[in-house]
């Protein structure tokens, strides 16, 4: 989950002239990064071997 502070910091780092779509894209990006970090901290990760196995199934 993204915090209000993270949202404020993200908005502060954007240029003065920004579209609503760019703001939304930035917030989605920050949220995805946060989810990945949370997943990593909680052990919800794939090993290199698991990743290779899954990828080989998709590439066929």
N, C-alpha and C positions, 0 to 999 in steps of 0.2 A: 504494500500500500504506500502511496506517495503522501508525504506530509504537507501541510500548508506552508511550512518553512521552505521545503524543497520547491514548491510551486513559486513562492515569492522569489527565491534565489534564481530560479530558472527564468522568470520574467525579467528580473533585473539584468540578466546576462544577454538578453535579446536586444537587437538594435531598436532605435526609437521608432523607425518606420517598419512595422511588421503587420502581416495580415493575420486574421483570426485563424486561418488554416495553418499558418506557420506556428502560431502559439499552440494549437491543438497537437500538431505534429511533434513539437518539442515536449509537451506534457506526456504524450504517449511514449516517446522515446525514453524519457526519465522513468516512467512507470515500468517499462520493460526492463530497464537496467536494474531497477530496484527489485523486481521480481526475480531476476536472475541471481542477484546477490543473496536474496532470501533463500532461494532454492539451494544455492551452494552452501550456505551456512547450515541448512537443515538436512544436508546429505542427499538432496534430490538431484543427483548428477549422474552422468553416464561415464563409464570408463572408456578409454580409447578403444578397447576391444569391442565393447558393446556398441559404440558409435560406428565402428567399421562394419560390424555385422548388420546393423540397421540400414546403413547407407548402401551396402551391397544388395539388400533386398529391394531398395527403392530404384537403384540404377538398372536393374534387369530389364 
